[in-house]
Amino acid sequence: MSKWTDIRDSIEDAVSTTKVDEQVKQAVTQKCYDVILPILQKLGDGFAASVKAQSADESGWCKVRDAIVLPALIEGGLWLVEAVLKKTIEKTTSISAS
């Protein structure tokens, strides 16, 4: 077996035996916000900057795509994910605190 298959199988085993309760869901949401989102934002910022720079050499719809559409989709999507995660964390932690 490949190393990837071993990793995948161990994750599947861990998930199938873990009881998914409110604490687990809150922890996963917090990890997504604290760990995964910053990585995605860094990648998205780099991609958006790269295509914006390349738009100088484009014309027509390709210029619009590179200068406006792709950066807006990436930045808007990341903003939306951040807003949803933040709101979810606020609401679920306030519920469990009461």
N, C-alpha and C positions, 0 to 999 in steps of 0.2 A: 504494500500500500504506500501511497505517497504521503508525504508529511501533511499536505493539505487535507487529505482524507482523514488522517488521524485526528487533526485539529477539529474538523467538521464533526466527526463522530463523537468526540469528547464534549463538544458544545451541545450537540443534540441530546446526549445522555444527561448532561447537567440540567438542561432545560426541562427535559421530560420528567425528572425526579424532583424539580423544584416546585414548591407550592407558590403559585403566583397570587399574592395577596396585595393589599394596598401599600404596604411597606416596600415590597419589591418594585411595584409600578412607580412609586415615588422615587426610589433610588435610581431606576433606569432612566426616568425622565431627567433627574438631576445630572446624571452622568452624560446624557446626551447634550444637555445645556453646557456643562462645565468642560467636557473633553471633546466631544465630536463636533459641536458647533464651531468652536474656534478654528479647528482644522479645516472644516468646510469653508469658513469665511476667508481664511488665508488662501486656500486654493481658488476660491471664487474671485477674490480680489486680484490675484495674479492672472487668472484667465481673462477677467474683464479688462485689466490694464493692457494685456497683450493684444487682445482683439481691437481695443481702442487705438493702440499704436499702429496696428496693421491697417486700420481704416484709412489712414493717410494715403496709402498706395492703392486703394480701391476706388471704384466709381459706381454710380447708379445704386441699385438695390443692395449690392454687396457692401457699399460704403455705409448705407443706412443700417444694414444688419450688424456690421462690425462696430459702428460708432454708437448706435442707440439700442437696437433690439436685443442683441445677446447680453450686453452689460446690464440692461434694465431687467431682463429675465433673471439673470443670476443674482443681482443685487436685491431685486424685489422678492425673489423666492427665499433668499437667505433671511431677509428682513421678516418675512411672514413666518418662517420656521422659528426664528428667535422670539417673535411676539407671541406665538402660540405656546411655545415651551415656557416662556416667562409667565404668561397668564395661567397656564396649567399648574405650574409650581406654586404660584401665589395662592390659587384657589384650593389646591389639594392640601397644602400645608396649613392653611387657615381652617379647613374642615377638620383635619386630624388634631389640631391644637385645641379645638373646642370640645 
